[in-house]
Amino acid sequence: LFLLLQSPFRVFSSASPKWPKRRGTVQIPYIISYKYDKPSVKIIKEAFADFARFTCIKFVPYSYQRDFISIMPMSGCFSSVGRTGGMQVVSLAPACLRRGKGVTLHELMHVLGFWHEHSRADRDKYIRISWNEILTGFEINFMKSWNSNMLVDYDYSSVMHYGRYAFSMTGLPTIIPLSNPFVALGQRRNLSSSDIARVNKLYKCSPTLTESGREELGLEPCPTEGEIKVSTPSPTAGASSPGTKPPETVQSARRPSRQMTSAPTAWTEEITGRTAMDGEGLNVP
């Protein structure tokens, strides 16, 4: 279900079709464009390997399956959310791969059916959105929704979290953490422990991330909801601010200049042309 609403300050519901699971494994067929060089293909396959190592998701070469992903170097970094049916494009421009597998992991999480962490319906307990700082027309990227990210506790360090300066009009933060103003928001290095946990939970995978597995990925233990000290959000958090023009309808988190498709699409692209890895407003330390 994907509902159209009139305001970015209301919560909508977004459930994305899952990929089928057979004999304990979720196989997702893929094609990688011949336009990629060998180092780029290696990075993409490193991301595949992380999912195979820590979840029951396995990306397999395409062999005439009906539903599959086609990874190609289009403009920017973006993916449909969940299984859309037939061929679905995952765009990973060369800049998306420049610093490693992080952006690829981010887009593949979209493929699996996950949204941006800062857009969860419960986000107001953990972050505050500075609506006046967001570029006009890009408020759609900060809408809240009931989605599959909420299978686990909120995670500031999720590979799906925007950085604090995402789509900033003024250079000031658009996302402000409530528990600690200096906590790092988002990263594009690895799946966090909660990213892995939510994949395993959504697809009912039997493996769980052990302490040794966490060390293998170089992850810090992810704080649980009970471990995060949360300050009370401002009464106006999430409310319309003067000077902010909400979009008329919502179909996907995307750049306004792009043509809408029938499937919701999540964009990992900033209007300057930089990708999430270069910033997506991340500015992570």
C-alpha positions in Angstrom: 0.0 0.0 0.0 1.3 3.5 -0.9 -1.0 6.3 0.0 -1.0 9.8 -1.5 -1.3 12.6 1.1 -1.6 16.3 0.8 1.0 17.3 3.4 4.6 16.1 4.3 3.9 16.6 7.9 1.4 13.7 8.2 2.2 10.1 8.5 1.5 7.8 5.6 1.7 4.0 5.3 4.2 2.4 2.9 4.5 -1.4 2.6 6.6 -2.8 -0.2 6.4 -6.3 -1.7 9.0 -8.7 -0.5 11.1 -11.0 -2.6 10.1 -14.6 -2.4 11.9 -17.0 0.0 12.4 -20.6 -0.9 14.1 -23.3 1.2 15.3 -20.7 3.6 17.0 -18.4 1.1 15.8 -15.3 -0.7 17.3 -15.2 -4.1 17.4 -11.9 -6.0 18.6 -12.2 -9.6 20.8 -9.4 -10.9 22.4 -8.1 -14.1 25.4 -5.8 -13.8 26.0 -3.5 -16.7 29.0 -4.1 -19.0 29.7 -0.4 -18.6 31.3 -0.9 -15.2 35.0 -1.5 -14.9 36.4 -4.4 -12.8 37.0 -2.4 -9.6 33.3 -1.2 -9.7 32.0 -4.7 -10.2 34.2 -5.9 -7.3 32.6 -3.2 -5.0 29.1 -4.2 -6.0 29.8 -7.9 -5.3 31.3 -7.0 -2.0 27.9 -5.6 -1.0 26.3 -8.8 -2.3 28.6 -10.8 -0.1 27.7 -8.8 3.1 24.0 -9.8 2.7 24.9 -13.4 2.0 27.2 -13.5 5.0 24.8 -12.0 7.6 21.3 -12.6 6.2 19.4 -15.2 4.1 19.5 -12.8 1.1 21.5 -14.1 -1.8 22.0 -12.1 -5.0 22.4 -14.5 -7.9 23.2 -14.0 -11.6 20.2 -13.5 -13.8 19.0 -16.7 -15.6 15.7 -15.7 -17.2 13.8 -15.2 -14.0 10.7 -13.0 -14.3 11.7 -10.5 -11.6 15.3 -9.2 -11.3 17.3 -6.1 -10.7 19.5 -4.4 -13.4 22.4 -2.4 -11.9 23.6 0.3 -14.3 25.5 3.6 -14.1 22.7 6.1 -14.7 22.5 9.6 -13.3 22.9 9.4 -9.6 22.1 6.7 -7.1 18.5 5.4 -6.8 16.3 2.3 -6.5 12.7 1.3 -6.3 11.6 0.1 -2.9 10.8 -3.6 -2.6 10.1 -6.0 -5.4 8.2 -4.2 -8.2 8.0 -7.0 -10.7 9.9 -7.5 -14.0 13.1 -5.7 -14.5 13.8 -3.0 -11.9 16.7 -0.6 -12.3 19.2 0.2 -9.6 21.3 3.1 -10.6 24.8 3.3 -9.2 26.7 6.1 -11.0 30.5 5.9 -10.8 30.5 8.5 -8.0 28.3 6.1 -5.9 31.1 3.6 -5.9 34.0 5.9 -5.3 34.5 5.2 -1.6 33.4 1.6 -1.4 30.3 -0.5 -0.9 28.3 1.7 1.4 26.0 3.4 -1.2 25.5 0.0 -2.9 24.4 -1.5 0.5 22.1 1.5 0.9 20.4 1.0 -2.5 20.1 -2.8 -2.0 18.4 -2.2 1.3 15.8 -0.2 -0.7 15.5 -3.2 -3.1 14.7 -5.4 -0.1 11.9 -3.0 0.9 13.5 -0.6 3.4 13.1 3.2 3.5 15.2 6.0 4.9 15.6 5.7 8.7 14.9 9.3 9.4 11.4 8.9 7.7 10.1 6.4 10.2 6.8 7.2 11.8 8.4 7.2 15.3 11.3 9.4 14.3 10.1 12.5 16.4 11.3 10.7 19.5 14.8 10.7 18.2 15.3 13.5 15.8 13.9 16.9 14.9 13.4 18.1 11.3 14.3 21.7 10.6 11.8 22.4 7.9 13.0 26.0 7.4 16.4 24.7 6.3 15.2 22.2 3.7 15.4 23.2 0.0 12.0 24.1 -1.2 10.4 21.2 -3.1 12.5 18.6 -1.3 10.4 18.3 1.8 9.1 15.1 0.3 12.3 13.4 1.4 11.5 14.0 5.0 8.0 12.6 5.2 7.2 10.1 7.9 5.7 6.7 7.2 4.8 3.4 8.9 7.3 1.1 7.2 9.5 -2.0 7.6 12.4 0.0 9.2 10.3 0.0 12.4 10.8 -3.8 12.8 13.8 -2.8 15.0 14.6 0.2 17.2 15.7 3.5 15.8 19.3 3.6 14.7 21.3 6.8 14.2 24.1 4.7 12.6 22.0 2.9 10.0 23.2 2.9 6.5 19.7 4.1 5.7 19.9 7.3 7.8 20.4 10.7 6.1 23.1 12.9 7.5 22.3 16.1 9.4 22.8 18.4 6.4 20.8 16.5 3.8 19.1 18.8 1.3 20.1 21.9 3.4 19.3 25.2 1.8 21.4 27.3 4.2 24.2 25.0 5.3 22.6 24.5 8.7 21.4 21.1 9.8 18.1 19.7 8.5 18.1 16.8 10.9 18.9 17.3 14.6 19.3 14.3 17.0 17.5 14.7 20.3 19.5 12.3 22.4 22.9 13.9 21.8 23.4 16.9 19.5 26.9 15.6 18.6 26.0 12.0 17.7 26.9 11.0 14.1 24.0 10.6 11.8 24.2 8.0 9.1 27.2 6.4 7.5 28.0 4.7 4.2 30.5 2.1 5.2 28.7 -1.0 6.3 25.3 -2.4 7.3 24.8 -1.6 11.0 23.8 -4.4 13.4 20.2 -3.1 13.3 20.3 -3.0 9.5 21.1 -6.7 9.5 18.6 -7.4 12.2 15.8 -5.8 10.3 16.5 -7.7 7.1 16.6 -11.0 9.1 13.3 -10.1 10.8 11.5 -9.0 7.7 12.5 -12.1 5.7 12.4 -14.4 8.8 16.0 -15.4 8.3 17.3 -18.0 10.8 20.8 -16.5 11.2 21.3 -13.7 13.7 24.3 -11.3 13.9 26.6 -12.7 16.6 29.2 -10.7 18.5 31.9 -12.3 16.3 29.9 -11.2 13.2 29.6 -7.7 14.5 33.4 -7.6 15.1 33.9 -8.9 11.5 32.0 -5.9 10.2 33.8 -3.6 12.6 30.5 -2.5 14.1 29.8 -1.0 17.4 26.9 -2.5 19.4 23.8 -0.7 18.3 22.0 1.1 21.2 18.5 -0.1 21.9 15.6 2.2 22.4 15.9 1.7 26.2 19.6 2.7 26.1 19.0 6.0 24.2 18.2 9.0 26.4 15.6 10.9 24.5 14.7 14.5 25.2 11.1 15.6 24.7 10.6 16.9 21.2 9.5 20.4 20.6 5.7 20.8 20.3 6.3 22.2 16.8 8.6 19.4 15.7 7.2 18.0 12.5 4.8 20.9 12.1 4.7 23.2 9.2 7.1 26.1 9.4 6.8 29.5 7.6 8.5 29.6 4.3 8.1 25.8 3.7 6.1 24.8 0.7 4.8 21.3 1.0 4.5 19.2 -2.2 0.9 18.6 -3.4 1.1 14.8 -3.5 3.5 12.1 -2.4 4.5 9.1 -4.4 8.2 8.6 -3.8 11.3 10.2 -2.2 12.8 11.6 -5.3 14.1 14.7 -7.1 11.2 16.8 -8.3 12.5 17.0 -11.9 12.4 13.2 -12.4 9.4 11.6 -14.0 7.3 9.5 -11.6 7.0 5.8 -12.0 4.4 3.4 -10.8 6.7 2.1 -8.1 8.0 4.3 -5.2 11.6 5.2 -5.7 14.1 6.2 -3.1 16.8 8.7 -4.2 20.3 8.8 -2.8 21.2 12.0 -4.6 21.7 15.6 -3.7 20.8 18.4 -6.1 24.5 19.4 -6.4 25.1 16.0 -8.0 26.9 14.6 -5.0 25.8 11.2 -3.9 25.2 9.8 -0.4 28.7 8.6 -0.3 30.0 12.1 -1.1 27.5 13.5 1.4 23.8 13.1 0.5 24.3 15.8 3.2 26.0 13.2 5.3 29.2 14.9 6.4 29.8 12.0 8.7 33.1 12.0 10.6 
